[in-house]
Amino acid sequence: MSKVTKRRDVAGLAERLSAIRQELHRYPELSGEEFETTRRIKGWLEEAGITIASYPLRTGVVAEIGGKLGGPVIALRADIDALPIQEETHLPFASSVPGKMHACGHDFHTAAILGAAYLLKEREDELQGTVRLLFQPAEEKGIGAGQIIESGAFEGVRAVLGLHNKPDLPVGTIGITGGPLMAAADGFKVEVKGKGSHAAVPDAGLDPIVAAAHIITAVQSIVSRNVSAHDRAVVSVTKLSGGTALNVIPEYAVLEGTIRTFDEGVRAHVLERFEQVAVGVAAALGTSASVHCSVGPPPVANDQVLAELAWEEAERLGLEPVVPVPSLASEDFAVYQKEVPGLFVFFGTSGPQEWHHPAFELDERALPLAADFFANLAFRTLNNESNMIGRNLK
């Protein structure tokens, strides 16, 4: 057992944070619908005497600790939304809402940052700055961070810290790295227009389904022949539709999917090549293609100075820091990192399944560890125990 769990204040939090996490898990709400979740979080903060800040947000909570001694503002961020998944864990606190589940562990994130807030509140008079708590909605739709920024709740923030649980890391470990950690996620929709005809006389038409099939095959070469082997990228077609009857060649076919990249230059090049390939292949087969790309969150790219301080703090607290394998999943925490230096870490939770699985679960022994880690990291970041951090924030 990590030595940090032996500290009385942290050990005392474990039961409380477990109860919070389980209540959130029992009553999941989807992106943009987190009204009761918002109410609960406000209540838990107010019980601890933590100041709720007022910003024009439909859902989500912003609160603040510190500021009595002046100094910079840093943010701790947790996401609060759930997923449209039917839970299959059979836990005693399993979702009571059919078709909705905390299958990504945002309930864990919320409880952990609440725990950090409780610990920071105990040391509020010592904080040489302000910790702004961002309980963010709509991460699963990739729009919540933008809503926080648009509301003004991110103004004045000099650095931002956040986490994601990681089921394949054991409790007591934490994945910390500078640079890329999670991928940019862009969507695409390709509409292929052909010419309809009877299926028995395909020569009388221009088959958009055949063209779509060739496009799907061709775009698989984009990564292998346009991206350096030293970089990582994924192009996945995940949806294909077209036609209404087995004896009719349709006018249209539509394919959709996602592009994942870690580097902004690679991202731009892959998106450009995707459109060129789709339009060119369609034209070669006598059809036409229109490509519509939806730009998602950028890559999560961690500040090296914050990563070094976090690694040092993890070791000091008895956690085991490890260099994580970057994930091709996306996170709109990256939107904050476009504004200020940020650090996003993977917290080990010893889960049996990965994110978004209907049987997703995690080990709650990680809750007080995460709370203590973020409370201490925020305190050290503000109190300038690292000269490099101090220069970055001032």
DRENNUPA-813373 format. One record per residue (C-alpha): x, y, z. Coordinates in steps of 0.001 Angstrom, whole numbers, plus 500000, padded with zeros to 6 digits. Last residue first. Layout:
XYZ/...
//
This chain:
504292534958486779/503169531455485896/506054530204483778/508711531841485925/507302530191489048/507117526852487333/510791527092486449/511651528205489983/509990525073491354/508583525418494869/506469528177493378/503591528129495840/501072527859493061/502539524776491426/503314523226494800/499724523597495999/498270522339492707/500541519286492795/499669518605496437/495919518771495908/496244516832492662/498173513962494258/495987513837497346/492772513543495352/494263510962493003/495462508785495884/492151509209497682/490307507867494615/492705505066493570/491264502678496165/488077502991494102/489173500223491738/487506500672488376/484598499391486302/483626499190482626/481177496346481893/479335498274479162/482727499184477604/483312502868476861/486799502963478420/488781499732478800/487675496703480801/488808494898483961/489945498076485733/493127498466487765/492601502226488373/495928503822487386/495726507577486821/496631508799483336/497843512410483390/496946515686481677/499234518681482177/498651522154480827/500449525280479684/497884527916478610/495438528668475768/495865525772473329/496206523563476392/492621524411477314/491412522902474038/493494519788474732/491219519011477683/488854518162474816/490108514585474989/490775512143472156/491484508418471922/494634507527470017/496341506954473370/499992507661474079/501736504772475911/502426506029479408/505801506884480964/505479505662484540/505175507382487916/504867505076490933/503112506749493848/504852507218497187/503911510856497673/507399512140496865/507519509971493752/504261511439492470/505488514953493265/508690514507491265/506757513162488288/504270516037488580/507089518615488621/508634517065485514/505288516973483720/504596520609484628/507921521613483082/507325519509479962/503900520972479194/501627518226477925/500218517887474416/496641516608474150/496052516645470406/493387518995468999/489682518467469737/487412517915466740/487270519428463258/484321518141461268/485310517276457705/482881517317454775/483992515665451539/481976515838448336/482452512977445904/481668512623442215/481102509549440064/482752508456436837/484993505866438451/488133507997438240/486130510906439661/485287508966442821/488916507976443258/490064511581442883/487504513091445264/488250510555447998/492025510681447505/492253514483447468/489941514836450477/491960512362452526/495239513923451415/494266517292452868/493038515784456153/496223513720456416/498438516752455779/496662518956458323/496892516303461032/500510515493460263/501373519155460793/499284519308463975/500963516205465416/499167513479467368/496681512205464765/493284510479464644/490932510551461654/487319509424462049/484510507880460047/481707508355457573/480617506930454231/477628507967452150/476265506443448937/474060508222446410/472066507697443225/471165504130444012/471606500916441985/468253499197442444/467530495462442638/468303494885446324/466341497936447423/466983501161449329/470580502088448532/473441503652450423/475129503631453803/478629503149455134/479789503895458705/483051503372460576/485752504338458098/488929504571460164/492010506659459376/494653506348462096/497871508261462729/501202507798464470/504534509390463633/508012507850463299/506831505706460368/506283508972458554/502753509607457282/501847509691453586/502243506081452390/501041503947455296/498725506594456723/497039507530453455/497004503991452079/493808503072453946/492117505934452072/492202503817448911/490219500868450243/487393503023451565/487397505073448363/487138501896446281/484107500792448314/482511504216447938/482977504032444156/481328500603444060/478465501999446129/478192505105443942/477424502976440815/477245505057437658/474256503948435610/473266502244432359/476208499860432613/474710498539435818/471899496864433862/470493494163436173/470745496470439206/468345498876437510/469798502350437354/470869505290439471/473607507704438551/476416508481440975/476972510871443823/479341509948446661/478847511836449925/481888511638452172/481541512431455874/484597513005458028/485406513358461705/488469514775463380/489989513556466628/493358514905467782/495213512308469755/496156511773473378/499492511978475244/501754514171473122/504478516165474909/505654515754478489/504807512495480181/503072511153483260/501166507893483672/500338507311487337/500765504127489326/499285503330492726/496318501401491384/497455499331488424/497499500752484882/495265499010482328/492147500742483667/493481504260483089/491533507066484803/491842510404483100/493361513468484675/493590517243484671/495808520234485436/495586523737483929/498064526618483958/497913530425483893/494144530960484283/493173534635484015/490052533949481991/489019530295481985/485534530861483406/484733533463480754/481668531561479531/483294531024476126/486199529189477770/483921526840479695/481801526221476601/484910525439474550/485956522915477172/482529521301476927/482436520806473154/484127517450472518/480824515557472563/482112513227475286/483458516239477171/479977517700477510/480139519305480949/483155520580482894/483650520629486634/486302523346486550/487861524144489933/489860527361490064/492821527197492427/493907530677493450/497304532074494421/499924531785497117/497901529179498977/498702529067502681/495317530318503953/493561527731501798/495301524770503404/492162522896504563/490407524050501380/493139522344499372/492259518976500893/488546519401500170/489292520571496633/491513517559495991/488644515347497098/486270517155494743/488885516575492043/488847512844492763/485036512625492916/484673514336489541/487346512196487874/485831508986489260/482364509945488008/484008510674484653/484980507016484583/484413506311480903/481426503968481150/479438506286483423/476225504818482060/472999505636480228/470707503254478340/468280502753481217/468896505138484147/469473503431487502/473154503018486707/474903500429488851/475329501103492578/475036497464493677/477241496572490695/475743494329488021/478420495607485580/476363495509482375/475434499163481904/473486500186478802/475552502820477000/474617506404476031/477641507901477842/478181510018480967/479100513643481636/481124515177484506/484600516142483265/487169517218485863/489527520190485650/491893521754488168/492768525319487203/495601527694488060/495303531341489064/498326533486489871/499239535272493099/497305537172495741/497603536046499356/493878535544499973/493321534067496516/492481530619497782/489810528174496574/487481528746493636/484435527122492058/483088526518488549/480258524052487986/478783522375484930/475466522755483175/473725525664481475/476828527846481968/476787531641482221/479400532015485014/478962532447488768/481711531138491019/480901528734493853/483039529343496952/484070526284498947/482577526003502434/482851522210502465/479073521721502345/479028524283499518/481288522069497403/479159518950497938/475986520889497146/477430522418494000/478472518961492821/474979517574493429/473241520376491529/475591520009488558/474981516260488456/471251516988488578/471548519280485535/474054517241483510/471977517167480307/474467518836477980/476459515641477583/474597512678479067/473534512203482681/474408509319485003/472495508712488266/473948505599489923/477506506506488945/477212509968490483/476007508410493739/478821505853493582/481484508528493080/480211510587495972/480039507572498328/483556506518497311/484800510051497903/483396510071501434/484798506644502301/488262507504501017/488501510974502517/489517509850505974/492499508037504507/493649511307502962/493475513304506204/495075510516508263/498099509918506042/498562506172505617/497198506256502065/500221508308500976/502549505469501970/501324503405499045/500000500000500000/
//
